[in-house]
């Protein structure tokens, strides 16, 4: 039951950080949803770091839940990525939508792997 509390606290922190980023970063830079993209990449790197530390038993399970599931889960914004992609398609920016989606997924996966390597 305590694990749910850790995830909830982390989710609060992650969601709050995500909202702060949306206030500090431009939402849409030349048609590209920069804030969401940067948050997703940073969150991918952070979850890679968390996974790597957890796999080495360098952090406790409660910390993994707090950081990985809670903070990273609340911070990253796949639903926003989906909505922004649909909006780009709806507005006729098909190539920008394809670029944004592809770049977000590929760079996000690379960032996750970079986080794992960084913690080795």
Secondary structure, DSSP 8 states (H G I E B T S, - for coil): -HHHHHHHHHHHHHHHHHHHHHHHS-S-BTTB-HHHHHHHHHHHHHHHHHHHHHHTT-S-HHHHIIIIIIIIHHH--HHHHHHHHHHHHHTT-HHHHHHHHHHHHHHHHHHHHHHHHHT-
